[in-house]
Amino acid sequence: MAAGLLLTACAAVREPTLLTDDFRHGLDRWHIEAERPAPVQATEGVLDIDSPAGITLWFKQRLDGPVRIDFDAVAVSEGGPNDQVSDLNVFWMATSADGLSPVYARRRSGAFAEYNDLLTYYVGLGGNRNTTSRFRRYIGDPVNRPLRAEHDLSATTALLRPNARQAITLIAAGGRIEYQRDGKTLFALEDADPYVSGWFALRTTYSHLRVSNLRIRALDKRAGANR
């Protein structure tokens, strides 16, 4: 028992919480870029994004790695006009190739193509109307967004499940980049030239998401990311 308590204490020291959002106090911590008007609310512990088109929500605080980002998300299917169960997407460690800071300082409409020139990690979970899940390392090129074969998934097990709460984890720990769902690694990359600082965003398009329990923790620099 003593050993177990010691390990727990050590883990707490290694992973101090840097930032949280309990989604009970509005949207002051977020910068929103939306193609079309969309109701977005942060009340009663839930960030509700009900969008008829592309929308990106940037968390305003810049993050310095190594970090771990955790949140829960539901792709809503309750008969609403945007309840399409599609595109639970994220950017993390994002910066602008031209050095403009913060990353959302450049005015963007929310259209997806306007983000191509970022330096960032990106996952589109249940993209293309819930037919693909893809991980990309954006290289700041307005056209080229490299995609490895092993990072292009279409199996049902890699897609969204309607109305199911999913625990999402994003890791940027030096060269180790990882995306986990419900404690299992869906995508991983050993990056020889990693993005070690930048911004985090939630994104969707023509879909309805509910997000909760955002927690951003520092990872131990000596040990990398702790599972």
Secondary structure, 3 states (H helix, E strand, C coil): CHHHHHHHHHHHHHCCEEEEECCCCCCCCEEEEECCCCCEEEECCEEEEEEEEEEEEEECCCEECCEEEEEEEEECCCCCCCCCCCCEEEEEEEEECCCCCCHHHCCCCCCHHHHCCEEEEEEEEEHHHHCEEEEEEEECCCCCCCCCHHHEECCHHHCCCECCCEEEEEEEECCEEEEEECCEEEEEEECCCCCCEEEEEEEEEEEEEEEEEEEEEECCCCCCCCC
